[in-house]
């Protein structure tokens, strides 16, 4: 079993697509393994409508969409 838990500092650099593609390809090649994908937490030291928190929401939505297939 593998737990994947990213942080908002990873998503905040506008690298959402890169992170999702890496996780997607890793899960696809290791189909014999159970995965637990955790949501990335919001940055509570920033306002809700900042670009970092919007990117976190986008990442969480897309990662669950892709992981439903597995």
N, C-alpha and C positions, 0 to 999 in steps of 0.2 A: 504494500500500500504506500502510495506517495501523496503527500499533502503539498499543494502548491499555494503559496500565500505571498503575493506581491505587496509592495508598499506604494504609497502615494508618491514617494519620491521617484520611483521607477516610471510611473505613468505620467508624472508632471512634466516630463521633458519632451512631450509630443511624440512619444515612441509607442503609442498604443498599438498600432498595426504590427509593428515589429514584435512586440511581446506576445500578442495573440497568435501570430503566425508561428512563433517558436513553440508555444505551448501546444498548439494544434498539431504541428508535425511530430512533436515528442509523444503526445498521446496516441496519435495514429500509428506510430512505429512500435509502441509498447502496449498493444491492445490486450495483452495477457495480464496487465497490472491494473489494480483498482486505484482510482484517482479521487482525491477530494480537492475541489477547487474552492478556495475561499475568496470572498469579495475583498476588493481593495477598500480600505477605509478612507473616509473623507478627511481632509486636512481641517481640523477644528480650529486651528489658529488663524485660518483665513475665512473670509466671508463665503457664504454658500454659492454665490454666483460668480466666483472667480474662475478663470480659465482652467486652473488646476483641478478644482472640484468638478467642473463640467467634463473634463477629460476622464476623471475617475468614474463618473456616472456612465459615460460612453463605453469605457473599458468593461465595466461590470455587466452592462447590457449585452455587449458583443460576446464576452467570454461565455456567458450562460447560453447564449444562442448557439454558439459553436459546440459547446460541450453536451447539449441535449442529444446530439447525434451519437454520442458514445455512452 
